[in-house]
Amino acid sequence: MLLHSHGSCETSENLTAEAVIIKSFKPFTLSCTLLVQLRTTLSRQLPSSVFVLKLYDRRFAEQLRQDHDAGLWSPQIEDEYRKFVHDGSATAFFDLCSEKDGVEWAWKHEAGKEWSQAQREAYLQYSCLKFCRTESSVYNGLSDMEGLVIPRLWAMVRMRSSSAHTPSAHTLPHDYFDCPGILLEYIEGFPLTDIALNAPREDWQKICEDAIQIINRIGDRHIRNKDVKTRSFIVRKDPQLETFSVFMVDFGECVLRKQDESEYEWRKWKAMQDEEGAIGMVMQRKLDGGFKYTRTLESEKLMDEFQRED
């Protein structure tokens, strides 16, 4: 795979690297997340050789395929997609996705009913590229939070697909076949979902409040997350201090505020998304008295303005 270093690495060159898979974090959702040991000259500049490799691979992203009724990937499906790309149809299809995406939010649900398997596969590839670009943009906007409340982003990744090695594929843009991804700091810990199994009851309140604070800090940067779940947080324990640190992960489905987006529109979408409540209310129910959720003042204002009836 190819790496383009990011952040504190001294080089910005593209490097070739090998990754040995130590563990896979299943089920795969919109991406395939792996714990890997990296073998590359870049390793000398990094504090560890073990990282999280997050690949946006449409073939094995289980939730992504289920969400779009794509079924399980197969070599036969890939053959159809390869033909679709090689005859030039994918270029127009990707242009259509780019034109419609973010403007007509429901267009895919109607158009998708008539899609061929090759078109559906092309939409998955387009989505993987979009998710990876979005996640990279979010990390760039939150660089001062890396290593503190979000993992460090060490490199952008491109893994060449076997479909790209066909005789005519070398003349086509890599975006049609490559698997984009990111190389992240490995945060060893447990999902917020499993707090009751891994942390004393007296720590639950603070851990959950820390998770909510992270959501709101990121929201203050004009970033809205459409996929906030309790599994979006990793809790790390310091064995010496007996304290817990919370990190947020998974930013592929974030929305960055557009320059021409009005304050009213942005706040309305924030209220509809209710990122804070997606964690606070869920954890309050799950912990059954071990955590009491109290909305922040800003969240109360959003609810009063857009969600609550007079």
C-alpha positions as CSV (number, residue, x, y, z in Angstrom):
1,M,0.0,0.0,0.0
2,L,1.0,3.6,-0.5
3,L,1.4,6.1,2.4
4,H,1.3,9.9,2.3
5,S,2.6,11.0,5.6
6,H,0.7,13.5,7.7
7,G,1.1,15.7,10.8
8,S,4.4,15.5,12.6
9,C,6.2,13.2,10.2
10,E,9.1,14.9,8.5
11,T,8.5,13.7,5.0
12,S,5.6,14.4,2.7
13,E,6.7,11.8,0.1
14,N,4.6,8.9,-1.0
15,L,6.0,5.7,0.6
16,T,5.3,2.0,0.0
17,A,4.6,0.0,3.1
18,E,3.6,-3.4,4.2
19,A,1.2,-4.0,7.0
20,V,0.9,-7.2,9.0
21,I,-2.6,-7.7,10.4
22,I,-2.7,-8.3,14.1
23,K,-6.4,-8.0,14.7
24,S,-9.6,-7.0,12.8
25,F,-12.3,-5.0,14.5
26,K,-15.5,-6.6,13.4
27,P,-18.2,-6.2,12.3
28,F,-16.9,-4.0,9.5
29,T,-19.2,-1.0,9.1
30,L,-18.5,1.8,6.5
31,S,-14.9,0.9,6.5
32,C,-12.6,-2.1,7.4
33,T,-10.7,-1.3,10.6
34,L,-7.6,-3.3,11.4
35,L,-4.8,-3.3,14.0
36,V,-1.6,-3.6,12.0
37,Q,2.2,-3.7,12.4
38,L,3.7,-1.4,9.8
39,R,6.9,-2.1,7.9
40,T,8.2,1.0,6.2
41,T,11.0,3.6,6.4
42,L,8.4,5.9,7.9
43,S,8.4,3.7,11.0
44,R,11.6,5.3,12.2
45,Q,9.8,8.7,12.6
46,L,6.9,7.2,14.5
47,P,6.6,6.4,18.3
48,S,5.2,2.9,17.6
49,S,5.1,0.2,14.9
50,V,1.5,-0.7,15.7
51,F,-1.4,1.3,14.3
52,V,-5.0,1.3,13.3
53,L,-5.5,1.0,9.6
54,K,-8.9,2.1,8.4
55,L,-9.6,1.1,4.9
56,Y,-12.6,2.3,2.9
57,D,-12.9,-0.9,1.0
58,R,-16.4,-1.3,-0.6
59,R,-15.9,-5.0,-1.1
60,F,-15.9,-5.8,2.6
61,A,-17.6,-2.9,4.3
62,E,-20.5,-4.9,5.6
63,Q,-22.8,-2.1,6.9
64,L,-22.2,0.0,3.8
65,R,-23.2,-2.9,1.5
66,Q,-26.3,-3.7,3.6
67,D,-27.3,0.0,3.7
68,H,-27.4,0.1,-0.1
69,D,-28.8,-3.4,-0.8
70,A,-25.6,-4.4,-2.5
71,G,-25.4,-7.9,-1.2
72,L,-22.1,-9.8,-0.6
73,W,-19.2,-8.9,-2.9
74,S,-18.1,-11.6,-5.3
75,P,-15.6,-11.8,-8.2
76,Q,-18.5,-11.9,-10.6
77,I,-19.7,-8.5,-9.3
78,E,-16.2,-7.1,-9.6
79,D,-16.1,-8.3,-13.3
80,E,-19.3,-6.3,-14.0
81,Y,-17.9,-3.3,-12.2
82,R,-14.6,-3.5,-14.1
83,K,-16.5,-3.6,-17.4
84,F,-18.5,-0.6,-16.3
85,V,-15.3,1.4,-15.6
86,H,-13.5,0.3,-18.7
87,D,-16.2,1.2,-21.1
88,G,-16.3,4.8,-19.7
89,S,-19.6,4.6,-18.0
90,A,-18.2,5.1,-14.5
91,T,-16.9,8.6,-15.4
92,A,-20.4,9.9,-16.1
93,F,-21.8,8.1,-13.1
94,F,-19.2,9.5,-10.7
95,D,-20.0,13.0,-12.1
96,L,-23.7,12.4,-11.5
97,C,-23.1,11.4,-7.9
98,S,-20.9,14.5,-7.3
99,E,-23.6,16.7,-8.8
100,K,-26.5,15.2,-6.8
101,D,-24.7,14.5,-3.5
102,G,-25.5,17.1,-0.9
103,V,-28.0,18.9,-3.1
104,E,-30.8,16.3,-3.5
105,W,-30.3,14.1,-0.5
106,A,-33.0,11.6,-1.4
107,W,-32.0,11.1,-5.1
108,K,-30.1,7.9,-4.5
109,H,-33.1,6.2,-2.9
110,E,-35.2,6.7,-6.0
111,A,-32.5,6.3,-8.6
112,G,-31.0,3.3,-6.9
113,K,-34.1,1.2,-7.5
114,E,-33.2,1.1,-11.2
115,W,-29.4,0.6,-10.8
116,S,-27.6,-2.3,-12.2
117,Q,-25.1,-4.2,-9.9
118,A,-22.3,-2.3,-11.6
119,Q,-23.9,1.1,-10.9
120,R,-24.5,0.1,-7.3
121,E,-20.8,-0.9,-7.0
122,A,-19.8,2.4,-8.5
123,Y,-21.9,4.2,-5.9
124,L,-20.2,2.3,-3.1
125,Q,-16.8,3.2,-4.5
126,Y,-17.8,6.9,-4.8
127,S,-19.1,6.8,-1.2
128,C,-15.9,5.2,0.1
129,L,-13.8,8.0,-1.5
130,K,-16.2,10.6,0.0
131,F,-16.0,9.1,3.5
132,C,-12.3,9.0,3.4
133,R,-12.0,12.6,2.2
134,T,-14.4,13.8,4.9
135,E,-12.5,12.0,7.6
136,S,-9.2,13.5,6.5
137,S,-10.8,17.0,6.4
138,V,-12.1,16.6,10.0
139,Y,-8.7,15.5,11.3
140,N,-7.1,18.5,9.5
141,G,-9.6,20.8,11.2
142,L,-9.0,19.2,14.6
143,S,-5.2,18.9,14.5
144,D,-4.8,20.5,17.9
145,M,-7.0,17.9,19.5
146,E,-5.0,14.9,18.1
147,G,-3.5,12.7,20.8
148,L,-5.7,14.4,23.4
149,V,-9.4,13.6,22.6
150,I,-9.0,12.1,19.1
151,P,-6.3,9.7,17.7
152,R,-3.3,11.1,15.9
153,L,-3.6,10.8,12.1
154,W,-0.2,9.6,10.9
155,A,-0.8,9.0,7.1
156,M,-3.2,8.9,4.3
157,V,-3.3,5.4,2.7
158,R,-4.0,4.0,-0.8
159,M,-4.2,0.3,-1.3
160,R,-4.2,-0.8,-5.0
161,S,-7.0,-3.2,-5.9
162,S,-6.3,-6.3,-8.0
163,S,-8.9,-4.9,-10.5
164,A,-6.4,-2.1,-11.2
165,H,-3.9,-4.5,-12.5
166,T,-5.8,-5.5,-15.7
167,P,-4.2,-4.5,-19.0
168,S,-6.3,-1.4,-19.7
169,A,-6.6,-0.2,-16.1
170,H,-3.3,1.7,-16.0
171,T,-4.9,4.4,-18.1
172,L,-7.8,5.0,-15.7
173,P,-7.9,7.2,-12.6
174,H,-7.0,5.2,-9.5
175,D,-10.1,6.4,-7.8
176,Y,-12.2,3.8,-9.6
177,F,-10.4,0.9,-8.0
178,D,-8.1,1.9,-5.2
179,C,-9.1,1.5,-1.5
180,P,-8.5,4.8,0.3
181,G,-7.8,4.9,4.0
182,I,-6.1,6.4,6.9
183,L,-3.4,5.3,9.4
184,L,-4.2,6.2,12.9
185,E,-2.7,6.1,16.4
186,Y,-3.8,3.0,18.2
187,I,-5.8,3.8,21.3
188,E,-5.8,0.7,23.5
189,G,-9.0,0.6,25.5
190,F,-12.6,-0.3,25.4
191,P,-15.7,1.1,23.7
192,L,-17.9,3.4,25.8
193,T,-20.6,0.9,25.3
194,D,-18.7,-1.5,27.5
195,I,-18.1,0.9,30.4
196,A,-20.0,-1.2,32.9
197,L,-17.6,-4.1,32.3
198,N,-14.4,-2.2,32.4
199,A,-14.7,0.8,34.8
200,P,-15.8,1.3,38.4
201,R,-19.3,2.6,38.8
202,E,-18.1,5.8,40.5
203,D,-16.2,6.7,37.3
204,W,-19.2,6.3,34.9
205,Q,-20.5,9.8,35.3
206,K,-17.3,11.6,34.5
207,I,-16.4,9.3,31.6
208,C,-19.8,9.9,29.9
209,E,-19.6,13.6,30.6
210,D,-16.1,13.7,29.0
211,A,-17.6,12.0,25.9
212,I,-20.3,14.6,25.6
213,Q,-17.8,17.4,26.1
214,I,-15.8,16.0,23.2
215,I,-18.9,16.0,20.9
216,N,-19.5,19.6,21.8
217,R,-15.9,20.7,21.3
218,I,-15.9,19.2,17.8
219,G,-19.3,20.8,17.1
220,D,-17.8,24.2,18.0
221,R,-15.5,23.8,15.0
222,H,-18.5,23.8,12.6
223,I,-18.5,20.0,12.3
224,R,-21.7,17.9,12.6
225,N,-21.5,14.1,12.9
226,K,-24.4,12.2,11.4
227,D,-23.2,8.9,12.9
228,V,-22.6,9.5,16.6
229,K,-22.9,6.2,18.5
230,T,-21.5,4.9,21.8
231,R,-19.1,2.8,19.8
232,S,-17.6,6.0,18.4
233,F,-15.7,6.5,21.7
234,I,-12.7,4.6,23.1
235,V,-11.9,4.8,26.8
236,R,-8.3,4.3,27.8
237,K,-7.3,3.5,31.4
238,D,-4.0,4.8,32.9
239,P,-3.0,1.8,35.0
240,Q,-0.7,3.9,37.3
241,L,-3.0,6.8,37.9
242,E,-6.2,4.7,37.8
243,T,-7.8,7.4,35.6
244,F,-9.7,7.2,32.3
245,S,-9.3,9.2,29.1
246,V,-11.9,9.3,26.4
247,F,-11.2,9.5,22.6
248,M,-13.7,10.0,19.8
249,V,-13.2,8.1,16.5
250,D,-15.2,7.6,13.3
251,F,-15.7,10.9,11.4
252,G,-16.5,9.5,7.9
253,E,-20.1,10.7,8.0
254,C,-19.4,14.2,9.3
255,V,-20.7,17.3,7.7
256,L,-18.6,20.4,7.6
257,R,-20.5,23.7,7.5
258,K,-20.6,25.3,4.2
259,Q,-19.5,28.9,3.9
260,D,-22.9,30.1,2.6
261,E,-24.9,28.0,5.1
262,S,-27.0,30.3,7.4
263,E,-26.8,30.1,11.1
264,Y,-30.5,29.1,11.2
265,E,-30.0,26.2,8.8
266,W,-26.9,25.0,10.6
267,R,-28.5,25.1,14.0
268,K,-31.7,23.4,12.7
269,W,-29.6,20.5,11.4
270,K,-27.6,20.4,14.7
271,A,-30.9,20.1,16.6
272,M,-32.3,17.4,14.4
273,Q,-29.0,15.4,14.7
274,D,-28.9,15.9,18.5
275,E,-25.3,14.4,18.8
276,E,-25.1,15.2,22.5
277,G,-28.4,13.4,23.2
278,A,-27.4,10.4,21.1
279,I,-24.7,9.7,23.7
280,G,-26.3,11.1,26.9
281,M,-29.7,9.5,26.6
282,V,-28.4,6.2,25.4
283,M,-25.8,5.9,28.2
284,Q,-28.4,7.0,30.8
285,R,-30.7,4.2,29.8
286,K,-27.9,1.7,29.5
287,L,-26.3,2.4,32.9
288,D,-29.6,2.4,34.7
289,G,-28.8,5.0,37.4
290,G,-25.1,4.9,37.0
291,F,-25.1,8.0,34.9
292,K,-27.5,11.0,35.0
293,Y,-27.6,13.0,31.7
294,T,-28.1,16.7,32.0
295,R,-28.2,18.7,28.7
296,T,-25.7,21.5,28.3
297,L,-27.0,25.0,28.0
298,E,-26.4,25.1,24.2
299,S,-28.2,21.8,23.7
300,E,-31.2,23.1,25.7
301,K,-31.3,26.2,23.5
302,L,-31.3,24.0,20.3
303,M,-34.1,21.8,21.7
304,D,-36.2,24.8,22.7
305,E,-35.6,26.5,19.3
306,F,-36.3,23.5,17.0
307,Q,-37.5,20.4,18.7
308,R,-40.0,21.2,21.5
309,E,-43.6,22.2,20.8
310,D,-45.0,25.3,22.4
